[in-house]
């Protein structure tokens, strides 16, 4: 794209030369030899494609590109902030649900402990022979929990009436925790 500058007759040659050297460093008419200058019309001088107008246009395009990129980055930042808030909200909901679940689990453990304690009292009040028959019918984990809640003297008398192989299994259970993290000595 060539732009033509009309030289006004009232501009002096010095003013014109200063204008050209300041704004257009590569004008072919100025660089040409004396023989080649005759082909140029000095009232119209073409500006090279890399001239100030083209430079200004390129800078404007670049500025527009940067503005668009900045706008996209702002939108992405806004979207990320929304996602962050949503994740934090979900995390709070999960933590709340986890706390409620832990509370329910603790209540269930307390209820279970109370039920086991009540069962242990029932077995303690039975004659050892009758308690031994019934304790052998219960799953070993539950039997161990019941026996641990009983007074040691009464649980020992009851184990004396249990078959030796079953008594060995139950005795091994006394040294282990059936439920992870649960203290069965209480």
Protein Blocks (a to p, Z undefined) as FASTA:
>chain_A
ZZdddddfklcfklmmmmmmmmmmbgfklmpcfklmmmpcfkbccddfklmklmmmmmmm
mmmmmmmmmmmmmmmmmmmmmmmmmmmmmmmmmmmmmmmmmmmmmmmmmmmmmmmmmmmm
mmmmpcfklmmmmmmmpcfklmmmmmmmpcfklmmmmmmmpcfklmmmmmmmmmpcfbgh
iafkZZ
